[in-house]
Amino acid sequence: MFYSYLSPNVELEVEMLSEPSRGPYFNRGELSRNICIVGLYLGLVLGIACLAVGIYTSILPISIGQQGARGEVISLGLNLLITLVNEVYGYVHGVSLRWALQREGRLTFNSNFRLLTSSRSSRPNKWYTNLFMLCCIIGSYSSSSLVFLKDHSSGSDDEPVTRICGAAIISLAICLLGQWAVAWWSLPNTHHAPTWSVDPLDTVAACILEGSLHRIPGRCMQSVHNIAAPTIPVPPRHRQQAAYYAHSEVRKVLWALWATAGLGLLWAITIFVVIRTGFVNGISDKGSWSLLPNSQTPSLNMGWFVDGETLPASIFVWTFFFVSGLQTVITLALHCAELHVNCSNDETAWWLASSEGGLKRDRNILKKMGTSWQSITLFCFKPLIHWLYGLSMTVYFDSGFNMMPVQISYLTVGALCLALFATAIIFKPPKGPQPAAFGHLQTLANLIDEWPTKGGRLYWGHKSEEGSVAHAGTSSEKLGKINFGMLYAGVKSS
């Protein structure tokens, strides 16, 4: 059924366009497409399974013994599973957005701020669909923090009983199925996508073949930072400028990341002050700084009283929305960092062209992800920070909210590390004379004057010279080193 959106005729058409005789070759991203299709199947099964389990546990409440650290590991694993599913849905949604923007003539960078970039023509990528997608992501993580509720009334402070909240599992299922629906809705748009690859060079090649992008000769040493500069001979640079100065959205979201860390610090200080002053009832002023909350952990309680085996619907609803409101900041911060990582990966892909081994054009997507320390780091950050948020806003079955200032402090440290990570990669200037692009499509089109055939490698370097002006470009063969004593302008084009 999924393959109906990727008919053999479309694949044949793209393959014909990809032939070297008709233009630059690009990887159609078949492996990426197949992984996403399998992921959509599994995501649908997971959503339906969660719905069934949620209904069952709502009718027949389940409680388990004290879990301790093992329970938190299960909670962290649940967040990891949600992250995996969200990544698949986000990938499909992102492919749809990229080529919707391309059809509208608005695709400037290979990587975009997916949930805050609205398409004019693609309904799965319009602002209201993006808002729905964002709410589903927030809701899925909020639900995960409410699945396992400790009940001290059925155990001791150190060994409370854990109750499974069926309503939370149902809300998790609804949020996962909501994202699945948007990803499914996006599939017809991907039917018109020439490639599922996220490699910037594949995007550039596809845009050139479709006629929406054209190479401007004479700009072989002009980086994305000089995109508005005149086409004149320029000397090579020993070091390029950082991405921070190339991408306006990168600058905006970096400050949002630091603001998130600042808000976390303010939140922790506020709760500590409230506890110390005793202004609110139901507080605990004890001294444990353990990562996992225990009976000695300082906390601020805003509670309720439940006499039964299930959480009343009214209590769950306002609890869910309260937790989701604060979860919004965390989710947006992680989405901001995603733009930074994608931008860094785009530059890394292009930078390989000047390396000793060159850039292999048919790199396996799993290998690319597995060798990108930025992607791996961000993937680890996502479930970890959501899990830390769950520790900070612990919800007890019998007594309600407990805001834990110690755990909020650990969450703030996590947000600070995320901001430092994003700052490091976005302010790191690429070394060497190869002009930086950071996924800017027109810049890459200007710099690549010769495309390799299928299975070939792409090399960048010194190609020729005419008098005092030289030409740098790309080739399937290794090229010479850049001469820093010459001006480069591209004395020839191909």
N, C-alpha and C positions, 0 to 999 in steps of 0.2 A: 504493500500500500504506500509506504514512504517513497519507494522507488518510482512511483508514478510522477513524482515531481522532477525526476531526473531521467527523462526519456532517452533512449538510445539516439534519437535524432539530434537532441541538444548536445549530447556527448560527442557525436560525430562532427557536429558543426564546430564545437570548440576545438576539437582535435585538428580539424582542417585549418582553423585560424592559427593554431599553435605550430604549424609546420614552418621550418626556417625559411622556406621559399616565399612565404606570405608575410613574414615579419618575425619579431623576436619570439623565441620559445618561452613558455611559462608553464609551471606546474599547476595542473588543474585541482590539486588538493583532494584527490580521490580518497586517500586514506583518512584525511580529516573528515570528509563527508561521511564515509562509512562508519567511523567511530561515533560521529554525532547521531547517525541513524540508529545504531545499536543503543547509544545512550538514551535516545528518545523512547525506544521500546522499554528499556529497563526502568527509565524514569516513570513511565506510565504504570508499569507493574508496581513500582515502589509506592506511588501515590495511591493506587487502589488498595494495596496491602495496608498502608497506614490508615486509610479510611475504614477498612474492615476491622482492624485491631482497635481503632479508636471507638467505634460503635460497640464492639464487644466489651471493652473495658469500661465503657459508660454504663452498660446494662449490668454487667457482672464485675464490680470493682475488684481490683487486684492490689494486694499489698505484699511487699517482700521485706525480709529482714534487713538489719542495718548493713549498709554497703561500704561506708567509709571511702577510702581512696579508690577502691575498685569501682564504686558507683560513679565517681568523678571521671575515671578513665572511660567508662561507658558513655557518659555525657559528652566527653571530648570526642569520642569516636562517632557519636551521633552528629556532632557539629562538622566533623570531617566528611561524613557521608553527604550531608546537606551541601557542603562546599563543592564536592565532586559533581553532584547533580546540577547545582547552580552554574558551574563552569560549562557544562555541556549546553544548557539552555542559553547561557550568555554567548557562547560561541556562535550558535545558529542565529541568534538575534543580532549579533555583531556583523556577521556576513551579510545579512539582509540590509542592515543600515549602511554598510560600506558601499554597496552597489546601488542602493537607493540614492545616496548622496552623489554617486558618480553620474547617474542618469540625470540628476538635477543640476549638474555642473558645480557642485559644492564640495567635492572631495579634494581637499588640499593635502592633508596628511593621511598616511596609511592607518594610523591609530587615532581613534576619536573617543570623546567622553560619552560613551554609549547611552547611558540612561538620562543624560542631560542634553543630548543632541537630538533635535526633532527633525524628522523628514517631512517634506511638504506633500509628497505623493504616496508614500508607503504607510498605510494605516498601522501595520504592526510596529512601526517606528515613529509614529506621531507622539506628541507630548502626553496625551492621555493614556496611551498604551505603555509608554515608558514609566509613567507614574504608577500605573497598575503593576507593572513588573517590579518596580522598586518596592512597592508595598508588600508584594508577595515575598520578596527576598527578606525584607525586614520581619515579616510575619513568620517566616519559616524558622529563623533563628530565635525569635521571641518564643515561639511554640516549643522549641527544643529545650529552652531553659525552664519550661513549666511542666515537662513530661514527668519528671521524678520529683515528687514533693515529700519532704520529710515531715513526719508527724510525731511530735514529742509527747502527745497525749497517750500514744500507744507504746511508748518506750521511754527510756531515760534520755537525759540531755546528751550523753555521749553515744548512746546507741538507739537513735530514733528509728521507728518503722518508716519505710519508704512506700508511698502510695503512687500508683501509676494513674496519671490524670488522663482519662479518656478524651475529655474535651480538648486538651492540648494536642493530642495525637490527631484528632479530627481537624483542628485548625492547621496543623502541620501538613496534613494531606491536602487540604483545600489550597494552601499556599503553593505547594509543590505542583499540584495539578493546574493551578492558575498560570504558573510559569511555563508548564508544559504546553498549555493551550496557546500562549503567545509564541513559543518556539514553533509549534505546529503551524500556526497562522503565518509565520515568517517563511515557511518552506516554499510557497509559490514565488516569493521574491527571489529566493536563492535559485529558482529555476532559470532565472535570467542572469545569474552570476557566472561570469566566465571562469572563475576559480574560487575554491573554498580555502585556498592557502592564505595565511596571514603574512607571508613573506612580502616585504615592501617591493622587491624586484618583480615578483609575480604580478603584483597589483599594477606596477608601472607598465610592464609588458602588455598586460591585458588592456589597459587604458590606451596605450599607443595603437594597438590593433583595432580598437573600437573607434579610434579617431578623436578621442576626447583629450588626448595629450600629445604634444609635439615637441621634439627636441629643438632647442635654440642653440645653434653652433656658436663657438667663441667663448663659452662660459665654462671651460673645462677645469678652472681652478676657483670657481665661485661657489661658496657654500650656501646653505640655506640662510645664513646670517646676512648674506649679500644679495638676496633675491631681488631687492629693489635697486641695486647698484647698476650702473651702465655696463654694457658689454665692452670692456677694455682689457688690455693685457695687465695682469696682476702677478706679483711675486707669490710663490708658495709660502705657507706658514709652517713653522715647526710644531705648532700646537693649535688646535681648533678651539672655537668658543663652545661653551657648554649649552646643553639643551634648554636651560633656563632662559637664555636670551633668544631662543629660536621659536618657541611655541608659547603663545599668549595664555592658552588654557593651562599649560604646565605651571606657569607662574601663579595663576589664581588658585589652583588646587593645592599647591605647596603650602600656601598660607593657611588654607583650610585645614590641612593636616596639623600644622602647629597650633592652630586655634583649638582643635580637638584635644590635644595634649593639655593645653591651658585650661580648658573647661573641666577636664578630668581632675586636674590639681585643685581647681576651685571647688569642685564637688566634694572631694576628699576632705579638704580643710573645713568646709561648711559643716559636714556631718560630724567631724571631730569636735568642732566648737559647740555644736548643739548638744552632743553627748556630754561634754565637759560642764556646760552650764546647766544641764538638767532641765532645759526649757520644755522638752516634750516628754510625755509619759512613755513608759515601756522601753526604756533604754538599758543598755548594759555597758558598763565602763570597766572593762577588764583588760588584761594586758597581753594577750596572745597575738603574735605576729605570724602565725602559721599561714601558709598559702591556702590551705583548706580550712574553712570555718569550723570551729568547735565551740564547746560550751564556754570557753574563755575568750572568745573573739569579741571585741567591741562591736556593738551593733545598735542601730536605731530602728525601733519597731513601729510599724504603722499597720495595725492588725485588724483582725476580725475573729469571730468565734464560730467554729463549725461543729455542729453536733450531728454527725452522720458519716457515711463512708464515701460520699462523693462531694465534690466542690459545687456549691450552687451556681447555676448558670450566670446569674447577675454578677456574682463575685468574680467568676472567671473572665467575663467579658471586660469589666473595667480593669481587672488585673492585666489582661492581655494588652489592652490599648495603652495602659500606663507603661508597661515594660517596653512595648513597641515604640512609644514616643521617644524614650531615651535611646533605644536601639538604633533609631534613625541616624543619629550622629555617627555611631560606630560604622554602620553600613556605608554611609556616604564617604567617610574617611578612607575606608578600604577600597572603595571604588575610585577615589582620587588617586590612591597609590597605584592602582591598576594602570591608569594612563601613563604614569611615570615609568613603570616597568615596560610596558609595551613600546613606549618611545625609545627607551634604552635598548630594547631588543632589536628594534628596527635599525638603529645605528650600528649595533654589533654585527647584524647580518651584512650590512653594506661594507663595514670595516674589514671583513674577512677578505675582500677583493684585493687588498694590498698586503695580505699575509703571505707567508712562504708557500702555503698549500693552495691559496686562492679560495674562491667561494664556490662550493659545489651547489649547483642549481637544483638538484633533486634531493635535497636533504629530507630525511624522514622526520615528520612532525614530532613523534615521540622522542626521537633523539635530540631534536632541537630543544624541546621542553626540558628533557632530562639533563642537558648540558648548560642550560641557562640558570646560573645561580640566582639571578634576580627573580625569575619566575618561581623557582623552588622556594625561595625565601618568602615571597608574597603568599604563595599557597600555604605555607606553614603559619604565616601571620593570621590568615583569615579565620580558621577554626579556633586558633589559640586565643585571639582577642575576643571573639564572641563567647568563648568558654569563660574567660576571665570576667566578662560582663555578667554572665550567669552567676558566678561566685559573688560578685559585688551586689547583685540584686537578688538575694536568695529569698525564695517564696516558700513558706512553711504551710502545710495543709491546715494546721490547727491554729496558727497565730498570725498569718499574713506576711506582709513585707518585712524584710530585715535588710536595711542598707548597711553594708559592712565597710567602714572607712579604710580598714587595712587592705581589704581586697580591692577597693576602689583605687587605693594607692598603687597596687600591683597592676591594675588595669591602666592607670596613668603611665606607669613605666612602660607598659607594652605600647601604648599610643605614642609615647616619646621615642621609643626605639623605631617604630614605624615611620615617624616623621624624620628621624635621623637617617634611616635607610633611604627614604625617598629623596632627601636632600643630598645625600652622598652621590646617588646615581645621576641626579639631575644637574648637579654642579660639577661633575667630573668631566673635564675637557678631553676630548679624544686627542691622542698623541699622533704626530706625524703630519705629512703634507696633504693627505687625502682629505678633500673637502667634506665637511660634515653635512649630513642631510636630515638625520633624525626622522626618517620616514616621509619627508616632504617630497611629494611625487614629482613636481616640476624640476626640482633640483636634481633628483636622481635621473630623470629623463635627459637633462642637460649633460650630466657627467658620463652617462653610458652611451658610447658611440658605436659599440660593436657588441652584439649579443651572441653568446655561445649556443651551440646546438644542444639538443636533448642529451642529458647525461654529461655535458661538458662542465668545465670550470670557468669562472670569470676572474680575470686578473686586471688590476688597475695600476697604472704607472706612466712613465715617460714613453711617448711613442715616436715623436719626430721633432725636428726643429727647422726653422727657416730664418736665418739671420740671428737676431737677438730674441726672437719670439719662438717659444716652443709649444708643443701640443701634448697634453696628457689625456689619456682615455682608457678604454677597456679592450680586452682581447681574450681569446681562448688560450693564448700562449703567454708565458711569463714575460713581463715587460721590464724596461730599465728603471733605474732609480731616478727620482725627481732631482733636477739640478736647481739648487736654491739660489744660484747666481743668475738665473734667467727669469724672464717674464713668460707667463703662460696665457694663451688666449684661444688656442685651438686653431691652428693655421689651416686645418682642413677638417672636413666633416664627412661622415659616411652614413 
